[in-house]
Amino acid sequence: MFLKKNKDYIVLFYSVILILSSETLILRLSPNLFPILCSIPLIFAGQIISDKNFFFSIIITNFGFFFLYISGAHFFELEFSLRFFLNYFITSTIIFFLLRLLNSYKRNLISSEKVIIFFNLFILSLLLIFNFFYYYQIDHQELKEFISQFFSNIAQSSDIKENIISDEGVDFLIKIIPSLNAFVLMTFIIINFFFTNIILKKINFPRNYTIEFKKFFLPAKIFFIFNILVFLTILLKGDLKFYFFSAVIVLSFLIFYQGLVYSYQFLNSFDVNNFLKILIIFLLFIFLGYVLFLLIFLSGYYISLKRIVTKVSE
């Protein structure tokens, strides 16, 4: 018993050191990419240690980074700001929730589809709470000036005499920024999860959890709710409109994910080297960008609509 406890303490100690050092290194190398990369060390730790040790690792590291923030500590010109701490706190909470869902899937308590759905709804809940209690209550004057100046510079560089975005457009963009960030965050957490699994597989480390990526079928109820929210968003006005629109953006991730799974299966049907597949996907994202995102979303939407029409016709 004593040896087991001693071993747990050692694992916990190394886990905390791994997370603290890795997160600090990411902040040092690329502060702007920290929000989308900081989930990698957390996923890595959560995949190789017990749930209990991972929980205490998150608690200890959050207290550690909070102490660095309030003390105004600086290491190698690094500043542990409030923004850094909040990014880490939110991401660590989300990763812990995701791994708890995967643990339930591992124990056959929920399906693989429900892992992604509950994960999405959890993010949506956090977003709506954040918007209601904070984001929609504060003044965004500095952000408005920054966005207006940004588009003004684009117009000047393109020799466009008129503003390419109105004040109403700026206000609209500001209101939906959190939901767009939530969509990007979910996308990169899933990407980082698979990326971490590849690394663990290469170095022959056992993995606690896996995400099923061979199938994903969006329930008809959620698809109907999504379309109802789209319709209500068109009719509503004021902040209520943006609450619904934010929900539409976050829920659209489920449709995008379904299209992504279908695209992966389609690409996997070709007898092509895995490295070449990754290269093809990388080049598609470079040259097509948002168009590719739109095509993947439309394919997911078509699959959901087709399943409903087929079921009704039967």
PyMOL commands that set and color helices and strands:
alter all, ss='L'
color gray80, all
select helices_A, chain A and resi 2-29+31-37+39-48+51-70+82-106+112-133+135-137+141-157+167-202+220-235+239-268+274-288+290-313
alter helices_A, ss='H'
color red, helices_A
select strands_A, chain A and resi 74-75+78-79
alter strands_A, ss='S'
color yellow, strands_A
deselect
rebuild
show_as cartoon
